[in-house]
Amino acid sequence: MFGYDIYAFGRMIRDSVRTDAYAEALRRSVRTNSVVLDMGTGVGIWALLACQFGARKVYAVDPNDAIQIAREIAAANGYADRIEFVQELTTRVTLPEPADVIVTDMHGIVPMFEQSLPAIIDARRRLLAPGGKMIPEKDTLWAAPVQAPESYDNVVLPWANDPYGFEWGPALRIAANDWFKIKDKITPVEFFGEPKCWATLDYRTLESPNVAGELSWTATRDGIGHGLAVWFDTLLVDGVAFSNAPGCPETIFGQAFFPWSEPVSISKGDTISAVLRCDLVGNYHLWRWQTTVSDPRQAGKLKADFKQSTFFGMPLSSSLNKRAPDHVPRLNQDGEIRQFVLSLMNGGNSLETIITQTTIQFANCFGSSSDAGSVVAELLEKYTEPPDRPGGNDTSERNPTFLSIDSPG
């Protein structure tokens, strides 16, 4: 949950569609003496609810600084002795006991968000007790071709009409090969066909973070098509679910919009086919959507044939050159500064010493020690172990295995 702030967490809690559903799922799943793992705990709402519903122990894990607020909130509510907090990725954590329940909501607009799917797969394999519960159990992904002029214009219009008489084709190519949160208030009236399921993510059995599906519709009306709307239905536990589908009660997620390269005039009876694919490549989700629109009354004639990908939306030339096998990399000045700072974080230098030496070493880059301090603080937060907290709820002192690193870096 990197990058979230306290206001974002507040908005998430206020989303009663989502939060009420999770609360009910936990109420049905947690038993007296249950052990619960709260992945991406944020400010700790699921951990608190798990305690309220009888959990003996909750392990609340999140790399975000908001976890420090969660500690205080747990103490303020009398649960400090039942919730163990750790500021770390779950893939780098080993629990002292298996979890009876794993709960997480690491969705973005779609479930393929940052490293959420690999983290869920890893947690189920390593940290869940046999027969334990995953919350959510399943995400079902849906798509429909839509008329969405506001969303399309927001993406394409700045480049499409040659503003100021210039040719903006390269910018238009990038804009049309990315996806966005939909801007229009989409309802089923804007669909050109019934929503189709293009993938199911069953977290009880999921083995791969890569997701793909093929879809086909027969257009149910005339209109101008602008792209695909994508959303999810989440099954938390049997009988408890919520959705960010168009027409459902609004959630913080909204829907995803995958624009077409250009608007398409669609007639009732046209065939609309699409292939949607998302592959996790390192830390990057590579999306591809291929769409054809045809009139079955005119055999062999396509109204549209789009092959789009976020790969084409990236200015990659320098990146590709850097990844050539014969490239000999050399640190730029920013890299040299960070290498220098990290070399001083060896357990033998105070923070004051690190900032002072960095300011002297790179005097041409920093106007003052406070400027250097900003860089040092960034690396300090990201790459150093938390300090011991005497008398606090620091698991590393009392249970060394809890913070064991099981993956490199």
PEHU-V871236 format. One record per helix or strand of 2 or more residues. SS is the DSSP state (@ for helix, = for strand). FROM is the first residue (numbers start at 1). TO is the last residue. If there is no record, write none. Layout:
ss;from;to
SS;FROM;TO
SS;FROM;TO
//
This chain:
ss;from;to
@;6;14
@;16;29
=;35;39
@;45;52
=;57;61
@;66;76
=;83;86
@;90;92
=;99;104
@;116;127
=;128;135
=;138;146
@;149;160
@;163;165
@;169;175
=;179;181
@;188;190
=;196;202
=;211;218
=;223;237
=;240;243
=;256;266
=;271;281
=;284;294
=;302;309
@;317;322
@;333;344
@;351;361
@;369;383
@;395;398
@;400;403
//
